[in-house]
């Protein structure tokens, strides 16, 4: 599988451990390129960001609806196999879910779950969405199309982006989001949930208090599952790496990494 991987390297590395960023549903590697990649490289980290199969410019778009979470885990394995040593994995939303599944059987130096789908899956979040938006929720099932959750500019603003983002910026991001796999969506409902007890990797769990997709109780449940304390960022929305306060998000990760990694 040919996968899009964006990579950047610092002039003066602070650690030999690379960082691998894994995007969430409807996104691609592009979402890390807006702010995070330059910021982490400037702080001395080698950075890799992949687009999972069917996303960005990676192969597999024609079969996107039918990819499973296990296929996305295989994408991480493929990229990690090409890195000089096991990375820190940083997964956002669905990407955090995929990272959790990867960590069940594979080593990593550390992991960051950013606004991640919780180990108990997305059923509660989907039902909450359906309560407020019954027609788009029905279309998800009838059309086998998770895109319906964010399928209009208004829904995307509500579910992904901060209300503090300028309208033209939000519109530009909306133009880049895409369809997501229906089978991966079902896997995250119930069919392939993570097993945190199998994971021994140190994990940082981050979430935003303004997130309408992965709300605070889900973030806290994830932290409990991995025997740690959630870090909640005030007024940060779901797309934390694109938030007006993205710098605070990045700084929280960098601060934690400095305690996990040595040169």
C-alpha positions in Angstrom: 0.0 0.0 0.0 1.5 3.4 -1.1 0.9 5.8 1.8 1.4 9.5 1.9 4.0 10.3 4.7 5.0 13.9 5.4 8.4 14.0 7.2 10.5 16.8 8.5 13.7 16.7 10.6 15.4 19.3 12.9 18.9 20.7 12.6 19.6 20.0 16.3 17.6 17.0 17.5 16.6 16.8 21.2 15.8 13.1 20.9 16.5 10.2 18.6 12.9 9.0 19.0 10.7 10.1 16.1 7.1 11.3 16.4 4.4 9.7 14.2 1.2 11.7 13.9 -2.0 9.8 13.0 -5.0 11.8 11.8 -8.6 11.2 12.6 -11.7 10.5 10.6 -12.4 12.8 7.5 -8.8 14.2 7.6 -5.3 13.4 6.3 -1.7 14.3 7.0 -2.5 17.9 6.0 -4.2 18.6 9.3 -0.8 18.3 11.1 1.0 20.5 8.5 -1.0 23.6 9.4 0.8 24.2 12.7 2.1 21.1 14.5 4.8 19.8 12.2 6.8 23.0 12.1 6.3 23.5 15.8 7.6 20.1 16.8 10.5 20.2 14.3 11.5 23.6 15.8 11.6 22.0 19.2 14.0 19.4 18.0 11.8 16.4 17.0 11.9 14.4 13.8 8.3 14.3 12.7 6.3 11.9 10.4 2.6 12.3 9.6 0.8 9.7 7.5 -2.4 9.7 5.6 -4.2 6.4 6.3 -5.2 4.4 3.3 -7.9 6.1 1.4 -7.0 9.5 2.8 -5.0 12.4 1.5 -2.9 11.2 -1.4 -2.5 7.6 -0.1 -3.8 4.7 -2.2 -7.1 3.0 -1.4 -9.6 5.8 -2.0 -11.7 3.6 -4.3 -12.3 1.1 -1.4 -12.5 3.7 1.4 -16.0 2.6 2.6 -14.8 -0.9 3.3 -11.5 -0.4 5.1 -11.4 -1.8 8.7 -9.7 -0.4 11.8 -7.3 -3.4 11.4 -6.3 -2.0 8.0 -5.4 1.3 9.5 -3.4 -0.4 12.2 -1.5 -2.2 9.3 -0.7 1.3 7.9 0.9 2.3 11.1 2.9 -0.9 11.2 4.1 -0.3 7.6 5.3 3.2 8.4 6.9 2.3 11.8 8.8 -0.5 10.1 10.6 2.2 8.0 11.5 4.4 11.0 14.9 4.2 12.7 13.4 3.2 16.0 10.0 2.8 17.7 8.3 6.2 17.7 6.0 8.2 19.9 2.6 7.8 18.4 0.3 10.8 18.5 -3.3 10.0 17.4 -6.2 12.3 17.0 -9.9 11.2 17.3 -10.2 8.0 15.2 -6.4 8.1 14.9 -6.2 7.8 18.7 -8.5 4.8 18.5 -6.2 3.2 15.8 -3.2 3.9 18.0 -4.8 2.2 20.9 -5.4 -0.9 18.7 -1.8 -0.8 17.5 -0.4 -0.6 21.1 -2.2 -3.8 22.1 0.5 -5.8 20.3 3.3 -3.5 19.2 5.9 -1.5 21.1 6.1 2.3 21.2 8.2 4.7 23.2 5.1 6.6 24.3 1.7 7.6 23.0 -0.5 10.7 23.0 -4.3 10.3 22.6 -5.6 13.7 21.5 -9.4 14.1 21.5 -9.4 10.3 21.0 -12.3 8.0 20.6 -12.6 6.2 24.0 -12.0 2.5 24.5 -15.7 2.0 24.9 -16.2 3.3 21.3 -18.4 5.8 19.6 -21.9 4.4 20.2 -22.7 6.9 23.0 -21.3 9.8 20.9 -23.3 8.7 17.9 -26.5 8.5 19.8 -25.9 11.9 21.3 -25.3 13.2 17.8 -28.5 11.5 16.6 -30.5 13.1 19.3 -29.6 16.6 18.1 -29.3 15.8 14.3 -31.6 12.8 13.6 -31.6 13.2 9.8 -27.8 13.3 9.3 -27.5 10.4 11.7 -30.0 8.4 9.7 -28.1 9.2 6.5 -24.9 7.8 8.0 -26.6 4.4 8.1 -28.7 4.6 4.9 -25.9 5.8 2.8 -23.1 4.0 4.6 -21.5 7.4 4.9 -19.9 8.7 8.1 -19.3 11.9 6.2 -22.9 12.9 7.0 -21.8 13.8 10.6 -19.8 16.7 9.1 -21.4 16.9 5.7 -22.4 20.6 5.8 -20.4 23.6 6.8 -22.7 24.1 9.8 -22.2 20.6 11.0 -18.4 20.7 10.5 -18.2 23.9 12.5 -20.2 22.3 15.3 -18.5 19.0 15.4 -14.9 19.8 14.5 -14.0 23.5 14.7 -13.8 26.2 17.3 -16.4 28.9 17.0 -13.5 31.3 17.5 -11.9 30.4 14.1 -12.5 33.0 11.4 -15.2 31.9 8.9 -12.8 31.9 6.0 -10.4 29.6 7.8 -13.2 27.2 8.8 -14.5 27.2 5.2 -11.0 26.4 3.9 -10.7 23.4 6.4 -14.1 22.2 5.5 -13.2 22.0 1.8 -10.4 19.5 2.8 -12.4 17.1 4.9 -13.5 13.9 3.1 -15.6 10.7 3.4 -14.7 8.1 6.0 -14.9 4.3 6.0 -18.2 2.9 7.1 -16.8 -0.3 8.3 -14.2 1.5 10.5 -17.1 3.5 11.9 -18.9 0.2 12.8 -15.6 -1.2 14.3 -15.5 1.9 16.5 -19.2 1.3 17.5 -18.6 -2.2 18.9 -16.9 -4.7 16.6 -13.2 -4.0 17.3 -12.8 -2.1 20.6 -9.4 -1.5 22.2 -8.2 -3.6 25.2 -6.3 -1.2 27.4 -5.2 -3.9 29.8 -2.8 -5.1 27.1 -1.1 -1.8 26.8 2.0 -1.0 28.8 3.1 2.1 26.8 3.1 5.4 28.7 0.0 7.3 27.5 -0.9 11.0 27.6 -4.6 11.7 27.3 -5.7 15.2 26.1 -9.0 16.7 25.4 -10.8 20.0 25.0 -13.6 21.3 27.0 -15.3 22.8 23.9 -15.2 19.5 22.0 -18.7 18.5 20.7 -17.5 15.2 19.3 -15.4 13.6 22.0 -16.8 15.2 25.1 -15.1 15.5 28.5 -16.6 12.4 30.1 -15.2 10.3 27.2 -11.7 11.9 27.6 -11.8 11.1 31.3 -13.0 7.5 30.6 -10.0 7.1 28.3 -7.6 8.3 30.9 -9.0 5.9 33.5 -8.7 3.0 31.1 -5.0 3.8 30.7 -4.5 4.4 34.4 -3.6 8.1 34.1 -5.1 11.6 34.5 -6.8 13.4 31.6 -5.4 16.8 30.7 -8.3 19.1 29.7 -7.6 22.2 27.7 -10.1 25.1 28.2 -12.2 26.1 25.2 -10.4 23.8 22.8 -12.6 22.2 20.1 -12.3 18.7 18.5 -9.8 19.6 15.9 -7.3 20.6 18.6 -4.4 20.9 16.2 -6.3 23.5 14.1 -7.8 25.3 17.1 -7.0 29.0 17.8 -5.3 27.6 21.0 -3.3 25.0 19.1 -0.1 26.3 20.6 -1.3 25.4 24.1 -2.1 21.9 22.8 1.3 21.5 21.3 3.0 22.9 24.4 1.2 20.4 26.6 2.4 17.5 24.4 6.0 18.9 24.3 6.1 19.3 28.0 5.0 15.7 28.6 7.5 14.4 25.9 10.4 16.2 27.7 9.7 13.9 30.7 9.4 10.8 28.6 12.3 11.1 26.1 16.1 11.5 26.5 18.5 12.3 23.7 
